[in-house]
């Protein structure tokens, strides 16, 4: 009633029949359901994906790697941890501090593909120690993937990833079934790094306009804070040639 549509019409929309549904009707539904900005965007993404003109062949294939100039940008960011990732949360490239910050994730990545944040969060027990608020991190990951699925339901790689995580993680299945979406463009997270301890970092995500489907996320610390000192220490550690692991080192008297 609030949206100004009949019950049968609304029921047809919920069942996925979007033929003839105008943007005005979608706007009215968004207002009536009190959707936030991310939920509204997801509604329109779903409508476009289900529309009669949608076709996977119309979509431009995303770039699998990063352009050299983008890697140069990453390498030029020395006081912040930076990553380039795609909508599936594959980490395609990182700077030195990024690799050091997420050393556990990169070291545990299996297979020839890039390290994936979703696999790390849900399939690696060590992620529960790395993220101080693991539940929040898990919810963010699922919300990002759910939004990506709404934008591009024909992404085979994303479908395979969701299937893999659903098979191996009951916690992922439960969160995926909730259909929660949210923007993950900026915020603050608390991390526990095995080398430098606790860190409170702010992240900012920037879309790469020339590379559809890719985004740059930069992690920074408040200047003068303990986290800034720890991040600087981590940068120094990352730039120093590492000694052999203790269990590989010879015994000394």
DONU-278840 format. One line per field, with one value per residue (C-alpha): residue number from 1; x, y, z. Coordinates in pm, 1 decimal, padded with zeros to 6 digits, always signed. Layout:
nr: NUM  ... .
c1: X  ... .
c2: Y  ... .
c3: Z  ... .
***
This chain:
nr: 1  2  3  4  5  6  7  8  9  10  11  12  13  14  15  16  17  18  19  20  21  22  23  24  25  26  27  28  29  30  31  32  33  34  35  36  37  38  39  40  41  42  43  44  45  46  47  48  49  50  51  52  53  54  55  56  57  58  59  60  61  62  63  64  65  66  67  68  69  70  71  72  73  74  75  76  77  78  79  80  81  82  83  84  85  86  87  88  89  90  91  92  93  94  95  96  97  98  99  100  101  102  103  104  105  106  107  108  109  110  111  112  113  114  115  116  117  118  119  120  121  122  123  124  125  126  127  128  129  130  131  132  133  134  135  136  137  138  139  140  141  142  143  144  145  146  147  148  149  150  151  152  153  154  155  156  157  158  159  160  161  162  163  164  165  166  167  168  169  170  171  172  173  174  175  176  177  178  179  180  181  182  183  184  185  186  187  188  189  190  191  192  193  194  195  196  197  198  199  200  201  202  203  204  205  206  207  208  209  210  211  212  213  214  215  216  217  218  219  220  221  222  223  224  225  226  227  228  229  230  231  232  233  234  235  236  237  238  239  240  241  242  243  244  245  246  247  248  249  250  251  252  253 .
c1: +00000.0  +00282.8  +00449.5  +00126.8  +00125.9  -00113.2  -00034.6  -00032.7  +00203.9  +00438.6  +00426.6  +00520.5  +00822.6  +00935.8  +00915.9  +01161.3  +00928.8  +01061.3  +00906.5  +00760.0  +00876.4  +00984.3  +01250.5  +00968.4  +00812.5  +01150.0  +01204.8  +00861.0  +00939.3  +01275.0  +01105.1  +00827.0  +01073.5  +01304.4  +01605.4  +01942.1  +02169.6  +02338.4  +02008.4  +01854.9  +02150.7  +02116.8  +01746.6  +01824.1  +02110.9  +01875.3  +01615.5  +01871.6  +01999.8  +01647.0  +01533.7  +01456.0  +01757.3  +02012.4  +02266.0  +02602.4  +02744.3  +02689.6  +02927.4  +03290.2  +03524.9  +03712.6  +04089.7  +04260.1  +04568.3  +04666.4  +04822.2  +05190.5  +05103.7  +04869.7  +05148.3  +05367.8  +05101.1  +05094.9  +05471.9  +05473.1  +05250.8  +05511.6  +05331.5  +05010.0  +04907.0  +04742.2  +04573.4  +04398.8  +04116.4  +03819.7  +03454.8  +03521.6  +03778.5  +04071.3  +04373.1  +04537.0  +04828.0  +04963.6  +05248.2  +05517.2  +05330.7  +05013.1  +05191.8  +05336.3  +05002.3  +04824.5  +05126.3  +04921.8  +04659.2  +04913.1  +05123.6  +04822.0  +04680.0  +04660.0  +04659.5  +04774.1  +04514.4  +04545.1  +04488.7  +04118.4  +03993.1  +03671.0  +03854.6  +04089.9  +03812.6  +03599.0  +03843.5  +04153.6  +04126.1  +04407.1  +04179.4  +03983.2  +04295.4  +04388.1  +04048.4  +03968.9  +03598.3  +03581.0  +03199.5  +03198.4  +03469.7  +03275.4  +02955.3  +03135.5  +03281.2  +02944.7  +02770.8  +03033.4  +02997.3  +02616.8  +02628.3  +02868.5  +02633.1  +02351.1  +02560.4  +02682.0  +02488.8  +02680.5  +03020.6  +03117.2  +03415.2  +03195.3  +02940.7  +03217.7  +03355.6  +03014.3  +02961.3  +03300.8  +03247.0  +02890.5  +03015.7  +03302.5  +03163.2  +02830.1  +02886.1  +02916.8  +02597.9  +02402.5  +02521.8  +02472.4  +02110.8  +02041.8  +02085.2  +02245.8  +02422.2  +02621.0  +02875.8  +03228.1  +03392.0  +03536.0  +03553.8  +03776.6  +03886.0  +04092.8  +04354.6  +04596.4  +04919.4  +05157.7  +05461.7  +05351.4  +05040.7  +04713.3  +04634.8  +04338.3  +04333.2  +04105.1  +04034.3  +03923.5  +03814.5  +03849.0  +03707.8  +03956.9  +03760.3  +03987.7  +03965.9  +03600.4  +03558.8  +03882.0  +03924.5  +04211.8  +04181.5  +04425.9  +04475.3  +04608.7  +04660.6  +04585.4  +04907.0  +05087.5  +04889.7  +05025.5  +04883.2  +05086.0  +05399.4  +05316.1  +05246.7  +05578.9  +05752.2  +05582.2  +05707.9  +06063.5  +06025.7  +05895.4  +06189.8  +06447.5  +06576.1  +06422.7  +06628.1  +06556.7  +06273.1  +06378.2  +06304.7  +06529.5  +06817.1  +07116.0  +07165.8  +07433.5  +07606.9 .
c2: +00000.0  +00240.2  +00173.8  +00222.8  -00121.9  -00412.1  -00726.9  -00950.9  -00707.1  -00695.6  -01075.7  -01108.3  -00885.1  -01086.7  -01401.7  -01249.4  -01138.7  -00789.0  -00740.0  -00392.4  -00280.8  +00083.4  +00265.4  +00464.3  +00148.0  +00032.3  +00370.6  +00346.1  -00003.1  +00112.9  +00392.0  +00167.4  -00098.9  +00169.7  +00030.5  +00187.4  +00302.0  -00035.5  -00225.6  +00014.0  -00032.1  -00409.7  -00392.7  -00206.7  -00446.9  -00743.0  -00572.6  -00509.4  -00866.6  -01007.5  -00762.7  -00881.1  -00699.9  -00849.7  -01080.8  -01210.0  -01138.7  -00766.0  -00760.4  -00668.2  -00937.9  -00812.9  -00783.7  -01080.6  -00892.4  -00532.7  -00290.0  -00205.2  +00156.8  +00042.8  -00168.8  +00142.0  +00327.2  +00047.1  +00044.8  +00422.1  +00394.4  +00326.8  +00446.7  +00254.3  -00100.9  -00117.6  -00386.6  -00418.4  -00671.4  -00771.9  -00818.1  -01177.3  -01042.9  -01196.9  -00989.7  -00927.8  -00714.7  -00545.9  -00325.9  -00440.4  -00326.0  -00489.2  -00821.5  -00778.6  -00684.4  -00984.7  -01215.9  -01496.5  -01480.7  -01467.0  -01748.2  -01978.3  -01917.5  -02250.4  -02314.0  -02101.7  -01826.4  -01512.8  -01504.4  -01459.4  -01272.7  -01474.3  -01807.5  -01675.1  -01551.8  -01865.1  -02148.7  -02051.5  -02083.8  -01828.6  -01558.4  -01563.2  -01445.1  -01190.9  -01016.3  -00894.5  -00884.3  -01189.5  -01190.7  -00842.1  -00930.7  -01240.3  -01040.1  -00778.8  -01042.8  -01208.7  -00874.4  -00774.2  -01104.7  -01085.6  -00735.7  -00856.3  -01143.4  -00893.6  -00680.9  -00973.5  -01299.9  -01443.8  -01432.2  -01800.7  -01746.2  -01589.1  -01870.3  -02126.9  -01941.5  -01922.1  -02292.4  -02378.5  -02173.5  -02299.7  -02658.7  -02609.1  -02354.9  -02373.0  -02020.0  -01893.7  -02076.3  -01917.7  -01566.9  -01612.7  -01719.4  -01391.7  -01192.3  -00898.4  -00638.2  -00330.3  -00092.4  -00159.8  +00161.8  +00300.5  +00211.8  +00104.4  -00244.0  -00386.8  -00643.7  -00853.5  -00901.3  -01174.5  -00947.8  -00603.9  -00683.7  -00491.9  -00240.3  -00008.7  +00083.1  +00279.8  +00143.7  +00336.1  +00166.3  +00338.1  +00202.4  +00188.7  +00355.3  +00226.3  -00131.6  -00228.7  -00472.8  -00374.3  -00153.9  -00019.2  -00047.4  +00144.1  +00082.5  +00368.4  +00446.5  +00767.0  +00976.4  +00968.5  +00672.2  +00342.2  +00181.0  +00421.6  +00323.6  -00043.6  +00000.4  +00179.0  -00100.9  -00353.4  -00162.4  -00176.4  -00547.9  -00606.7  -00417.8  -00617.9  -00948.3  -01216.1  -01460.4  -01832.9  -01974.3  -02087.7  -02451.4  -02431.5  -02260.3  -02467.3  -02510.3  -02295.9  -02356.6 .
c3: +00000.0  +00088.1  -00247.4  -00439.2  -00600.3  -00568.3  -00369.5  -00681.5  -00857.7  -00559.6  -00527.5  -00894.5  -00836.6  -00535.5  -00746.5  -00992.8  -01270.6  -01338.3  -01683.0  -01711.7  -01366.9  -01389.2  -01189.2  -01029.0  -00890.5  -00759.3  -00593.2  -00431.4  -00303.2  -00167.1  +00027.3  +00156.7  +00270.3  +00417.6  +00233.8  +00303.1  +00021.2  -00024.7  -00018.8  -00269.8  -00504.9  -00467.0  -00555.3  -00878.2  -00956.4  -00920.6  -01138.9  -01413.7  -01391.4  -01421.9  -01688.7  -02040.4  -02185.8  -01947.0  -02104.5  -01989.5  -02334.0  -02282.5  -01988.9  -02038.1  -01911.4  -01605.7  -01616.3  -01448.7  -01333.2  -01265.9  -01509.0  -01449.6  -01371.6  -01093.3  -00945.5  -00957.0  -00758.1  -00501.5  -00469.1  -00422.9  -00115.0  +00151.9  +00466.0  +00410.4  +00329.7  -00012.7  -00219.1  -00554.5  -00552.9  -00763.9  -00670.2  -00559.4  -00309.3  -00498.5  -00398.9  -00735.7  -00616.3  -00304.0  -00191.1  +00050.4  +00359.6  +00232.5  +00199.1  +00548.3  +00705.1  +00552.3  +00553.5  +00707.2  +00432.5  +00149.8  +00295.7  +00331.7  -00016.5  -00197.0  -00568.6  -00862.1  -00812.5  -00599.9  -00225.0  -00154.3  +00152.7  +00177.6  +00178.5  +00442.8  +00671.5  +00656.5  +00590.6  +00789.5  +01170.6  +01215.6  +01071.8  +01399.0  +01578.2  +01313.2  +01313.3  +01664.5  +01569.2  +01345.9  +01331.3  +01185.8  +00933.6  +00827.9  +00787.4  +00577.7  +00345.7  +00282.9  +00229.5  -00027.8  -00214.3  -00204.4  -00354.7  -00623.4  -00710.0  -00757.6  -00993.0  -01201.0  -01158.0  -01454.9  -01280.2  -01290.8  -01064.7  -00798.3  -00824.3  -00782.8  -00481.2  -00313.7  -00380.5  -00234.5  +00081.1  +00124.3  +00109.4  +00352.6  +00602.0  +00780.3  +00910.3  +00555.0  +00450.5  +00734.7  +00652.3  +00277.3  +00331.9  +00517.1  +00190.2  +00373.8  +00161.0  +00251.2  +00106.4  +00225.7  +00109.8  +00434.5  +00799.8  +01086.5  +01185.5  +01467.2  +01373.4  +01576.4  +01387.7  +01507.6  +01465.3  +01589.4  +01794.5  +01792.3  +01518.9  +01467.6  +01099.3  +00869.9  +00524.0  +00216.6  -00104.9  -00443.0  -00768.9  -01057.5  -01335.4  -01611.4  -01483.7  -01427.3  -01143.2  -00970.5  -00664.8  -00458.3  -00079.8  +00139.2  +00512.2  +00723.0  +01091.0  +01280.4  +01278.8  +01612.0  +01741.4  +01870.1  +01559.0  +01343.0  +01532.5  +01491.0  +01119.2  +01076.3  +01264.6  +01038.4  +00735.5  +00868.5  +00938.4  +00585.6  +00433.9  +00632.5  +00492.6  +00710.6  +00912.9  +00870.4  +01079.1  +01426.9  +01353.8  +01046.5  +01222.8  +01344.0  +01716.0  +01881.6  +02212.0 .
***
